[in-house]
Amino acid sequence: MDKTVSIPDDFTKYTGLRYKSLTPGASGEEFRDLILIPTLDSAESVTVILDGNISEYLPSFLEECFGGLIRIKRYTFDEFCRRVRIVSDLQPQLIEDIQYYVKKETDK
């Protein structure tokens, strides 16, 4: 079963930095730990929608969400691609950025 998560609708429209100590309620760490991992634990796959955010997605936010997911769950790149689908019609470059962060972690 696939579940869909929208960062702007299910988390915040004003994303912040990497750690919750830096931007409580808007960090990549919190999105990963409070929404992304629990969703993946309860579904075969998840579609993550990026569009609709008001603030810019900072690289540290995205790296902690998705690179951090690899550090915690130890997914291979292929497993990540099978389990997590990233959608952004407005900023497709973000998908490539996320794939880069994930590939960097899986290649370690």
Backbone as CSV, one residue per row, in Angstrom:
resi,resn,N_x,N_y,N_z,CA_x,CA_y,CA_z,C_x,C_y,C_z
1,MET,0.841,-1.183,0.000,0.000,0.000,0.000,0.891,1.252,0.000
2,ASP,0.530,2.186,-0.843,1.259,3.452,-0.927,0.510,4.514,-0.134
3,LYS,1.255,5.315,0.590,0.683,6.466,1.285,1.297,7.720,0.697
4,THR,0.575,8.811,0.811,1.051,10.098,0.313,1.194,11.062,1.477
5,VAL,2.312,11.778,1.468,2.590,12.796,2.477,2.949,14.078,1.736
6,SER,2.317,15.154,2.127,2.636,16.467,1.577,3.355,17.259,2.666
7,ILE,4.583,17.662,2.391,5.304,18.435,3.406,4.526,19.709,3.762
8,PRO,4.039,20.491,2.786,3.311,21.700,3.159,1.984,21.427,3.883
9,ASP,1.270,20.388,3.488,-0.043,20.124,4.075,0.026,19.322,5.367
10,ASP,0.965,18.397,5.459,1.023,17.489,6.610,2.083,17.862,7.637
11,PHE,2.949,18.808,7.296,4.032,19.197,8.218,4.056,20.710,8.400
12,THR,4.609,21.430,7.441,4.641,22.896,7.521,4.886,23.487,6.138
13,LYS,4.313,24.648,5.908,4.573,25.386,4.661,5.856,26.201,4.763
14,TYR,6.388,26.340,5.974,7.593,27.136,6.234,8.702,26.240,6.764
15,THR,9.325,25.495,5.883,10.381,24.581,6.318,11.617,25.356,6.747
16,GLY,12.365,24.733,7.651,13.531,25.401,8.214,14.826,24.697,7.891
17,LEU,15.630,24.525,8.919,16.978,23.984,8.790,17.009,22.493,9.108
18,ARG,18.192,21.953,9.253,18.440,20.531,9.459,17.861,20.008,10.780
19,TYR,18.212,20.649,11.896,17.914,20.097,13.223,16.790,20.842,13.921
20,LYS,16.035,20.111,14.732,14.944,20.741,15.476,15.459,21.761,16.484
21,SER,16.697,21.613,16.929,17.261,22.603,17.853,17.460,23.958,17.169
22,LEU,17.531,23.961,15.835,17.729,25.200,15.080,16.412,25.819,14.608
23,THR,15.466,24.985,14.218,14.159,25.470,13.765,13.075,24.512,14.252
24,PRO,12.687,24.622,15.529,11.663,23.734,16.084,10.356,23.815,15.287
25,GLY,9.792,22.653,15.000,8.532,22.580,14.278,8.650,22.705,12.775
26,ALA,9.875,22.849,12.271,10.048,23.044,10.831,11.311,22.393,10.282
27,SER,11.973,21.563,11.080,13.271,21.009,10.676,13.137,19.730,9.851
28,GLY,14.174,19.457,9.083,14.244,18.206,8.350,14.254,17.006,9.280
29,GLU,14.923,17.141,10.403,14.988,16.074,11.408,13.582,15.713,11.898
30,GLU,12.777,16.718,12.195,11.424,16.460,12.689,10.534,15.845,11.614
31,PHE,10.612,16.352,10.391,9.813,15.751,9.322,10.165,14.282,9.164
32,ARG,11.463,13.999,9.126,11.912,12.615,8.974,11.415,11.740,10.118
33,ASP,11.637,12.195,11.360,11.336,11.360,12.520,9.844,11.270,12.849
34,LEU,9.113,12.344,12.629,7.701,12.373,13.023,6.738,11.945,11.923
35,ILE,7.157,12.100,10.669,6.233,11.799,9.569,6.787,10.760,8.599
36,LEU,7.994,10.986,8.067,8.497,10.116,7.003,8.745,8.689,7.491
37,ILE,9.493,8.518,8.560,9.795,7.165,9.036,8.537,6.438,9.507
38,PRO,7.666,7.057,10.325,6.447,6.335,10.711,5.576,5.946,9.513
39,THR,5.532,6.799,8.500,4.754,6.465,7.307,5.375,5.276,6.585
40,LEU,6.681,5.272,6.439,7.357,4.137,5.791,7.225,2.858,6.614
41,ASP,7.165,2.988,7.923,7.001,1.809,8.775,5.611,1.193,8.649
42,SER,4.641,1.976,8.173,3.271,1.477,8.077,2.793,1.263,6.644
43,ALA,3.664,1.482,5.678,3.285,1.339,4.273,4.443,0.755,3.482
44,GLU,4.123,0.188,2.341,5.164,-0.353,1.474,5.960,0.754,0.808
45,SER,5.277,1.872,0.533,5.948,2.987,-0.113,5.232,4.283,0.262
46,VAL,5.933,5.382,0.018,5.370,6.695,0.310,5.701,7.653,-0.825
47,THR,4.724,8.448,-1.196,4.927,9.539,-2.133,5.024,10.814,-1.316
48,VAL,6.124,11.546,-1.487,6.335,12.786,-0.752,6.160,13.950,-1.719
49,ILE,5.177,14.787,-1.432,4.886,15.945,-2.272,5.580,17.172,-1.679
50,LEU,6.369,17.838,-2.497,7.094,19.025,-2.066,6.350,20.317,-2.400
51,ASP,5.564,20.329,-3.472,4.933,21.557,-3.949,3.935,22.116,-2.941
52,GLY,3.883,23.443,-2.870,2.965,24.132,-1.981,3.651,24.797,-0.806
53,ASN,4.959,24.602,-0.710,5.736,25.223,0.357,5.838,26.723,0.118
54,ILE,5.777,27.497,1.180,5.909,28.947,1.043,7.377,29.359,1.128
55,SER,8.093,28.793,2.085,9.518,29.106,2.182,10.311,28.187,1.248
56,GLU,11.524,28.583,0.963,12.411,27.789,0.114,12.884,26.548,0.874
57,TYR,12.985,25.424,0.173,13.585,24.233,0.778,15.093,24.422,0.825
58,LEU,15.640,24.446,1.998,17.084,24.577,2.143,17.741,23.209,1.967
59,PRO,18.951,23.188,1.414,19.640,21.912,1.249,19.766,21.120,2.550
60,SER,20.018,21.801,3.655,20.181,21.087,4.925,18.891,20.403,5.351
61,PHE,17.746,21.018,5.084,16.451,20.405,5.396,16.283,19.114,4.593
62,LEU,16.494,19.205,3.284,16.305,18.042,2.404,17.318,16.945,2.696
63,GLU,18.562,17.322,2.950,19.584,16.306,3.235,19.255,15.565,4.526
64,GLU,18.799,16.277,5.531,18.480,15.607,6.796,17.249,14.725,6.657
65,CYS,16.267,15.164,5.893,15.083,14.326,5.655,15.463,13.013,4.982
66,PHE,16.145,13.118,3.872,16.328,11.961,3.009,17.688,11.296,3.166
67,GLY,18.757,12.069,3.278,20.057,11.485,3.611,20.016,10.895,5.008
68,GLY,19.352,11.605,5.918,19.195,11.110,7.285,18.373,9.827,7.338
69,LEU,17.381,9.723,6.456,16.600,8.490,6.368,17.512,7.306,6.050
70,ILE,18.441,7.501,5.137,19.384,6.437,4.766,20.297,6.112,5.947
71,ARG,20.754,7.115,6.660,21.628,6.862,7.814,20.916,6.056,8.899
72,ILE,19.632,6.280,9.055,18.876,5.577,10.094,18.402,4.210,9.614
73,LYS,17.791,4.146,8.441,17.166,2.911,7.954,18.114,2.021,7.143
74,ARG,19.242,2.577,6.712,20.246,1.818,5.958,19.690,1.248,4.644
75,TYR,18.793,1.977,3.989,18.272,1.551,2.696,19.376,1.622,1.649
76,THR,19.327,0.720,0.681,20.151,0.849,-0.512,19.504,1.921,-1.390
77,PHE,20.230,2.379,-2.393,19.667,3.373,-3.302,18.442,2.805,-4.005
78,ASP,18.535,1.557,-4.462,17.398,0.933,-5.150,16.195,0.784,-4.227
79,GLU,16.444,0.421,-2.979,15.346,0.280,-2.028,14.687,1.637,-1.762
80,PHE,15.507,2.672,-1.610,14.953,4.018,-1.436,14.065,4.367,-2.624
81,CYS,14.566,4.159,-3.836,13.806,4.502,-5.037,12.514,3.692,-5.148
82,ARG,12.516,2.486,-4.647,11.325,1.644,-4.661,10.322,2.078,-3.598
83,ARG,10.812,2.545,-2.468,9.937,2.854,-1.326,9.522,4.313,-1.230
84,VAL,10.329,5.234,-1.805,10.058,6.671,-1.661,10.005,7.313,-3.045
85,ARG,8.893,7.940,-3.325,8.725,8.684,-4.581,8.589,10.154,-4.215
86,ILE,9.421,10.997,-4.816,9.407,12.431,-4.559,8.710,13.118,-5.731
87,VAL,7.783,14.015,-5.416,7.039,14.722,-6.452,7.213,16.219,-6.264
88,SER,7.623,16.886,-7.343,7.676,18.350,-7.362,7.559,18.810,-8.808
89,ASP,6.370,19.235,-9.175,6.162,19.761,-10.521,6.749,21.164,-10.662
90,LEU,6.766,21.908,-9.562,7.219,23.295,-9.606,8.732,23.447,-9.509
91,GLN,9.388,22.510,-8.824,10.840,22.589,-8.637,11.469,21.204,-8.855
92,PRO,11.480,20.724,-10.097,11.996,19.371,-10.346,13.464,19.192,-9.964
93,GLN,14.219,20.285,-9.888,15.624,20.192,-9.474,15.736,19.625,-8.060
94,LEU,14.729,19.849,-7.232,14.769,19.326,-5.864,14.814,17.804,-5.847
95,ILE,14.164,17.174,-6.806,14.180,15.707,-6.892,15.605,15.229,-7.157
96,GLU,16.293,15.890,-8.076,17.688,15.539,-8.369,18.573,15.782,-7.153
97,ASP,18.327,16.878,-6.438,19.105,17.164,-5.228,18.920,16.041,-4.198
98,ILE,17.687,15.630,-3.992,17.398,14.573,-3.022,18.062,13.270,-3.451
99,GLN,17.984,12.943,-4.721,18.644,11.725,-5.206,20.150,11.792,-4.966
100,TYR,20.721,12.958,-5.129,22.153,13.137,-4.855,22.457,12.865,-3.384
101,TYR,21.669,13.424,-2.467,21.885,13.213,-1.035,21.764,11.738,-0.660
102,VAL,20.772,11.086,-1.248,20.555,9.665,-0.962,21.698,8.836,-1.530
103,LYS,22.093,9.105,-2.744,23.189,8.354,-3.381,24.481,8.540,-2.608
104,LYS,24.733,9.740,-2.152,25.942,10.014,-1.370,25.983,9.162,-0.104
105,GLU,24.842,9.017,0.558,24.777,8.200,1.786,24.850,6.706,1.482
106,THR,24.209,6.270,0.414,24.213,4.828,0.121,25.554,4.374,-0.411
107,ASP,26.372,5.287,-0.929,27.686,4.927,-1.444,28.755,4.838,-0.354
108,LYS,28.412,5.211,0.871,29.410,5.186,1.964,29.741,3.771,2.366
